[in-house]
Amino acid sequence: MVIAGLGLVALFIALIEDWIVLELPAGRSGMLVPLSRDVADLGNLAAAYLLGTLALLGCLALALFGSAGVRHNVRILGLAMAGGAGGMLLALAAAIDDYGIRILVLDGSNDDADVTAGRGMAMAYVATVAFALALLVAAPHARAVTAERDGEVSGWPWRSPASHGPGTGR
């Protein structure tokens, strides 16, 4: 659960930070002026990554809190989705120069710019790996929830049948 929470924080940072940073020379002074683009400016590959990550979050939620019969299969699907999202990130990283060239042509700038990946892309990698790790470690949690349903005590009080009885506010 902690790993999944850290992944959510990393995903939030990835959504608000810059994914591509262009450093353009500012005339004769030689100073570099940063020009940045976020995930919304990156087109279809970024949209595919975001959709894959949303599906991955759904798989993670089902793997952690879903019914026992679904948990194993959703975990496998989630790991496959994490691999797909990682592949989309690799494709985005490979296409950074293409996006940078398009931005330079649209802005009318010269070719002396330096195009690099920003913090948003790095945090997207961290989020994807954190979600995959959370899915990998979800198996012991799944066994604990199954044991609880069979009558054993678990550390998840809101999942126990006693919390749904009269006088509990539900």
Buried (B, 14 or more C-beta within 10 A) or exposed (E): EEBBEBBBEBBEBBBEBBBBBBBBBEEEEEEBEEBBBBBEBBBEBBEBBBBBBEBBBBBBEBBBBBEBEEBEEBBEBBBBBBBBBBBBBEEBBEBBEEBBBBBBEEEEBEEEBEBBBBBBBBBBBBBBBBBBBBBBEBEEBBEBBBEBBEEEEBEBEEBBEEEEEEEEEE
